């Protein structure tokens, strides 16, 4: 802690800007990590419960009501609403076959749900890939700044060099400390989103076949 305070006091505007940038990226990454962990946990749990409740329902209206009570993150409900949405007459969509209309609506709704589940992934990927280089730049600049100060004093003994250089290396460690949690979270959340995507695609396929079969019997 004392080294960080000393580095901040001895640093110039660029060194402090790098430190602030790393701090902002770290805070942003951790906010996204906690939020996505909470959101994806709810989504995965509700997805399994809501899908089971839907298929136990006697009809589409009752199934939608059951899903609405369980689907807190609204991952299944948009698919059901899209499947039951009426087609406006006099449009290009109305000229397509009913199978094509249903497929398009389900596909568009599925893409919207997946976009919500993937929110924050770009930020985590960006922080994980950029922060090590930001920290490295801070280290290089800190060493340069320290060397300039030593040259101005006219003393280049080992004890005079080791201290400032060691403090500058803190920025590299800080960059790695910011990047590692972001990369790990990105990979873990990517697996969770992929699992949800597979379940949603399966539900959309089953819903499409069920509705087409019902219309064919009617």
C-alpha positions as CSV (number, residue, x, y, z in Angstrom):
1,X,0.0,0.0,0.0
2,X,2.8,2.4,0.8
3,X,4.5,1.6,-2.5
4,X,1.2,2.5,-4.3
5,X,0.9,5.8,-2.5
6,X,4.5,6.6,-3.1
7,X,4.1,5.7,-6.8
8,X,1.1,8.0,-7.0
9,X,2.9,10.9,-5.3
10,X,6.0,10.6,-7.5
11,X,4.2,9.9,-10.8
12,X,3.3,12.5,-13.4
13,X,0.0,13.2,-15.2
14,X,0.5,10.3,-17.6
15,X,1.3,7.8,-14.9
16,X,-1.7,8.8,-12.8
17,X,-3.9,8.7,-15.9
18,X,-2.8,5.1,-16.5
19,X,-3.5,4.2,-12.9
20,X,-7.0,5.8,-13.1
21,X,-7.7,4.0,-16.4
22,X,-6.8,0.6,-14.8
23,X,-9.0,1.4,-11.8
24,X,-12.0,2.3,-14.0
25,X,-11.6,-0.8,-16.1
26,X,-11.4,-2.9,-12.9
27,X,-14.5,-1.4,-11.3
28,X,-16.4,-1.7,-14.6
29,X,-15.4,-5.4,-15.1
30,X,-16.3,-6.3,-11.5
31,X,-19.7,-4.6,-11.8
32,X,-20.4,-6.6,-15.0
33,X,-19.1,-9.8,-13.4
34,X,-21.4,-9.6,-10.3
35,X,-24.4,-8.5,-12.4
36,X,-24.0,-11.2,-15.1
37,X,-23.4,-13.9,-12.5
38,X,-26.7,-12.9,-10.8
39,X,-28.6,-12.6,-14.1
40,X,-27.4,-15.8,-15.7
41,X,-28.0,-17.8,-12.6
42,X,-31.6,-16.6,-12.5
43,X,-32.0,-17.1,-16.3
44,X,-30.7,-20.7,-16.3
45,X,-32.8,-21.7,-13.3
46,X,-36.0,-20.0,-14.6
47,X,-35.4,-21.4,-18.1
48,X,-35.6,-25.0,-16.9
49,X,-38.6,-24.4,-14.6
50,X,-40.5,-22.3,-17.1
51,X,-40.0,-24.7,-20.0
52,X,-41.2,-27.6,-17.9
53,X,-44.3,-25.6,-16.7
54,X,-45.1,-24.6,-20.3
55,X,-45.2,-28.1,-21.6
56,X,-47.4,-29.2,-18.7
57,X,-50.0,-26.6,-19.5
58,X,-53.2,-27.6,-21.4
59,X,-53.0,-24.9,-24.0
60,X,-50.9,-22.0,-25.2
61,X,-52.7,-19.3,-23.1
62,X,-52.2,-21.4,-19.9
63,X,-48.6,-22.1,-20.9
64,X,-47.9,-18.4,-21.3
65,X,-49.4,-17.7,-17.9
66,X,-47.2,-20.3,-16.3
67,X,-44.1,-19.0,-18.0
68,X,-44.9,-15.4,-17.0
69,X,-44.9,-16.4,-13.3
70,X,-41.5,-18.1,-13.5
71,X,-39.5,-16.4,-16.2
72,X,-38.0,-13.5,-14.2
73,X,-35.4,-12.6,-16.9
74,X,-37.9,-12.9,-19.8
75,X,-36.0,-15.4,-21.8
76,X,-38.9,-17.7,-22.8
77,X,-41.8,-15.3,-22.8
78,X,-40.7,-13.3,-25.9
79,X,-40.6,-16.6,-27.9
80,X,-44.1,-17.5,-26.9
81,X,-45.4,-14.0,-27.6
82,X,-43.7,-14.0,-31.0
83,X,-45.2,-17.3,-31.9
84,X,-48.7,-16.1,-31.1
85,X,-48.3,-12.6,-32.6
86,X,-50.8,-12.0,-35.5
87,X,-49.5,-11.2,-38.9
88,X,-50.6,-7.8,-40.3
89,X,-52.5,-8.1,-43.6
90,X,-51.2,-6.5,-46.7
91,X,-47.5,-6.9,-45.8
92,X,-44.8,-9.0,-47.3
93,X,-44.8,-11.2,-44.2
94,X,-48.4,-12.1,-44.9
95,X,-47.5,-13.4,-48.3
96,X,-45.1,-16.0,-46.9
97,X,-46.2,-19.5,-45.9
98,X,-47.4,-19.8,-42.3
99,X,-44.3,-22.0,-41.6
100,X,-42.0,-19.3,-42.8
101,X,-43.8,-16.6,-40.9
102,X,-43.5,-18.5,-37.6
103,X,-39.9,-19.4,-38.2
104,X,-38.9,-15.8,-38.9
105,X,-40.7,-14.4,-35.8
106,X,-39.2,-17.1,-33.5
107,X,-35.7,-16.5,-35.0
108,X,-35.9,-12.7,-34.5
109,X,-37.2,-13.1,-30.9
110,X,-34.5,-15.6,-30.2
111,X,-31.8,-13.2,-31.4
112,X,-33.1,-10.4,-29.2
113,X,-33.1,-12.7,-26.1
114,X,-29.5,-13.8,-26.9
115,X,-28.4,-10.2,-27.3
116,X,-29.6,-9.5,-23.8
117,X,-27.9,-12.5,-22.4
118,X,-24.6,-11.5,-24.0
119,X,-24.7,-7.9,-22.7
120,X,-21.4,-7.1,-21.0
121,X,-19.4,-9.8,-22.8
122,X,-17.7,-7.2,-25.1
123,X,-16.7,-5.1,-22.1
124,X,-15.1,-8.1,-20.3
125,X,-13.3,-9.2,-23.5
126,X,-12.0,-5.6,-24.0
127,X,-10.8,-5.2,-20.5
128,X,-9.1,-8.6,-20.5
129,X,-7.3,-7.9,-23.7
130,X,-6.4,-4.2,-23.2
131,X,-5.5,-3.9,-19.5
132,X,-2.2,-5.8,-19.7
133,X,-1.0,-3.4,-22.4
134,X,-2.2,-0.4,-20.4
135,X,-0.3,-1.7,-17.4
136,X,2.8,-2.4,-19.5
137,X,2.7,1.1,-20.9
138,X,2.4,2.5,-17.3
139,X,5.5,0.5,-16.4
140,X,7.5,1.7,-19.4
141,X,6.5,5.3,-18.7
142,X,7.3,4.9,-15.0
143,X,10.8,3.5,-15.7
144,X,11.4,6.3,-18.2
145,X,10.2,8.9,-15.7
146,X,12.4,7.3,-12.9
147,X,15.4,7.3,-15.2
148,X,15.0,10.9,-16.1
149,X,14.8,11.8,-12.4
150,X,17.9,9.7,-11.6
151,X,19.8,11.4,-14.5
152,X,18.8,14.8,-13.2
153,X,20.2,13.9,-9.8
154,X,23.4,12.6,-11.3
155,X,23.4,9.4,-9.2
156,X,22.9,6.0,-10.8
157,X,23.7,3.6,-8.0
158,X,21.8,0.3,-7.6
159,X,19.7,1.5,-4.7
160,X,18.7,4.6,-6.6
161,X,17.6,2.6,-9.6
162,X,16.0,-0.4,-8.0
163,X,13.4,1.5,-6.0
164,X,11.8,3.6,-8.8
165,X,12.0,0.7,-11.3
166,X,10.4,-1.7,-8.8
167,X,7.6,0.8,-8.2
168,X,7.0,1.2,-11.9
169,X,6.6,-2.6,-12.3
170,X,3.6,-2.4,-10.1
171,X,1.6,-1.1,-13.1
172,X,2.3,-4.4,-15.0
173,X,1.1,-6.4,-12.0
174,X,-2.0,-4.1,-11.8
175,X,-2.8,-4.6,-15.5
176,X,-2.6,-8.4,-15.0
177,X,-4.8,-8.2,-11.9
178,X,-7.4,-6.4,-13.9
179,X,-7.2,-8.7,-16.9
180,X,-7.3,-12.1,-15.3
181,X,-10.7,-11.9,-13.6
182,X,-12.2,-10.3,-16.8
183,X,-10.9,-13.1,-19.0
184,X,-12.0,-15.9,-16.6
185,X,-15.5,-14.4,-16.3
186,X,-15.8,-13.9,-20.1
187,X,-15.0,-17.6,-20.6
188,X,-17.3,-18.8,-17.9
189,X,-20.2,-16.6,-18.9
190,X,-19.7,-17.6,-22.5
191,X,-20.3,-21.2,-21.6
192,X,-23.4,-20.3,-19.6
193,X,-24.8,-18.2,-22.5
194,X,-24.1,-21.1,-24.9
195,X,-26.0,-23.5,-22.7
196,X,-29.0,-21.1,-22.5
197,X,-28.8,-20.6,-26.3
198,X,-29.0,-24.4,-26.9
199,X,-32.0,-24.7,-24.6
200,X,-33.8,-21.7,-26.2
201,X,-33.2,-23.1,-29.7
202,X,-34.6,-26.4,-28.6
203,X,-37.6,-24.8,-27.1
204,X,-38.2,-22.6,-30.2
205,X,-38.0,-25.7,-32.4
206,X,-40.4,-27.7,-30.3
207,X,-42.8,-24.7,-30.0
208,X,-42.8,-24.3,-33.8
209,X,-43.5,-27.9,-34.5
210,X,-46.3,-28.0,-31.8
211,X,-48.0,-24.9,-33.2
212,X,-47.7,-26.1,-36.8
213,X,-49.1,-29.5,-35.8
214,X,-52.0,-27.9,-34.0
215,X,-52.9,-25.7,-37.0
216,X,-52.7,-28.7,-39.3
217,X,-55.1,-30.6,-37.1
218,X,-57.5,-27.7,-37.0
